[in-house]
Amino acid sequence: LAAAAEVLQPKYTTAMLSQIRDPLGEFSTEGQDRSGGKLQNVQRGVDLTTGILIMPGESWSMHDALAPFTAENGYTMQTAYQGNSYVKEYGGGICQLATTLYNTALRAEVNISKRSNHSMVVYYTDFGLDATINDGGSKDLELTNDFDFPIYIEGYHNGSGTVTYTIWGKETRPANRSSRFYGKTLSKESLPDQ
């Protein structure tokens, strides 16, 4: 008898993954609200967004990794922005992670295929360099790997409000190259006190 065999190739090979050896970008933010609930939300979010492998041509959604924003998924009710006001909702404060990873992706020169800014100024990064997500997913941070090698996202929370993300891959940029990112205020609008 002749046996029919189907040979399957692995999705990940040693040759592919061995290209992940260089830090392409890193960024940290420090949260000022160190309440237990906020720290719980941030730690839960880091747990869900570290160890992420994005293969060439793939996209990854931070919202999809973090949702649902519920008590059952490990989140607490904390302050969050909604328009020009503050509300309490599950996962409040999680946008610190989106901002941190956004700035990491800028430095790593990863394709940021979706990004939304906050409706108000945040304190943990320069103006214009923030990112937010919402429970419904209409505001998201999405990264697309346009490189010909895999990238790996590593997150870290120090337990007292500082979040760090590093994106690893294969460094192909010139060693003497540098870049700088900054926000620029185009206009200001006064709002009544709330």
N, C-alpha and C positions, 0 to 999 in steps of 0.2 A: 504494500500500500504506500502511496505517496501522500504525505501529509501536507495540507495547505497551511501556510503560515503567513501571518500579516506582521510585518516588522514595523513597529512604532518608534518614532524618534522622540527623545525626551524634549519637553518644552524648554528646559534649562540644561545647559551643558557646562562642564567644567571650563571649557574654552571661553564661553560667554561670560560666566560669572567671574572668571579670573581677571577680567578687564576692570572690575570695580576695585580700585586700589588707591585712588587719589581723592582728597577732599576738594570738591569743586566750589563749594560755597558754604559759609556758616554764618549764623546770626543768632543773637540772644536778645531777649527783652526781659525787663523786670517789672512785674506787676506790683502796684502799690497796695492793693486790697489783699491783705494776707489772712482774711477770715477763713475759718475752716471749710465752709461750703465752697468758697471760690477756689481754694487750693484743691479741694476734692474734684471739682469740675475740670480744672487744668490738668491734674494728674490723670484723671480718667481719659481726657482727650489725648494726652501724650501717649498713654498706653495703647490707644486705638490707632495712632498715626506714626508709630515707630516700626522699623523693620519692614518698610514698604519697598518692594522691588517693582520698578517700572521698566518694562522691556522696550526696545526701539519700536516706535510707532504706536505705543499704547498711551492712553490718557488715564489719569487718576483723579478722582473727585474727593476733596477733603470732606465735603458735606456727607457724601455716601459712607465714608469711613467712620464719621462721628455719629450719625443719626441712628436711631431716633433719640431726640432729646427728652428723655423720660427718666423718672426715678428708677424704673426697672433696668435701665441701661447704665445706672450708676451716677446720674446727675442730681444736683440739688437746685433748689430755687435760689437764684441770685439776680442781681441787678443787670439789666441789659438795655441797650438803646432800642427805641422804637420811634422812628421819625425824629422829632426834636424833643423827645421826652424819655423818661426812664420808666422801665417796667420790671417786674419780677417774673422770671421764667426759668424753666429747667435748662441747665447748661449755660446760664449767664456767665459772662467772662471768658467763654471759650474762644472768642475772636482774637484774644492775645495769641493763640496758636496760629490762626490764619495769618495774622500780621507777621509773626516770626518766620513762618515758612515762606511767605511771599518775599520777604527780604532775603532769605536764603536762596530762593530760586532766582532772584535778580542777580545775585553774586555768582551763582553757578551758571547763569545764562541758559537756564532751562526755559522752554516755551511755556509761558503763562497763558493758557488758552481761555481762562475765565477768571475774572477778579472783580470784586465790587468793593467800594470804599464805604466807610461808616457815614452815617448822616450827621455826626458831630465829631469833634476832634478827640483823638485818644491821646493818652499821656505817655505811652510806652514806645513811641517812635516819632520821627519827624513828620511834619505835616505832609500829607500826600503819599506817604509810604505805608499806609495801613491797608488791611484787607479784612473783610467780614464775611460771615456766612449766616444764613438763617435757617430756621427749622424746616420751612417749606422747600428749600433748595433753590429758590429763585436767585439768591445771592450765594455764591460758591467760590471756592478757590480750586481751580482745576489746572493740573500740570500735564503737559504732553511731552513725551520723550522723542525729540527730533534727532537725537544722536544715533550713531550706528553701534552703540554699546548700551548696556543696561545702566540704570541709575538706581541708587539705594538711598532711601530717606531714613535718617536716624534722629530720633527726638529724645530729649532729656529734660526732666524737671527736677530741680534741686530740693523740692519740698517746702521752699519758702517763697515761691513766686517767680523765680527766674526760669525761663524756658529757653532752650537752645535746640536748634535744628542744624543738621549737617547733611548736605547732599553729596554722596560719593559717586565716582565714576572713573573715567579715564581722562586725565588732563591732556588737552591738545593745544591749549592756548600758549602763546609765547611767555616765557618766564618773566620777562621785564614788563609785561602788560599790567596796567592798572585801570581801575574804574571807580567812579564815585556816583552815588545816588543821592538825590536831595529833592525835597518838595519845594514848590514855588507857589507863593500865594498870589492868585490872580485877582481876587476881589474879596471883600469882607461884607458881611451883612449883620446888622444889629437885630437882635431878637429881644422881646420883652422877658423880664425875669420870670422864672417859673419855680 
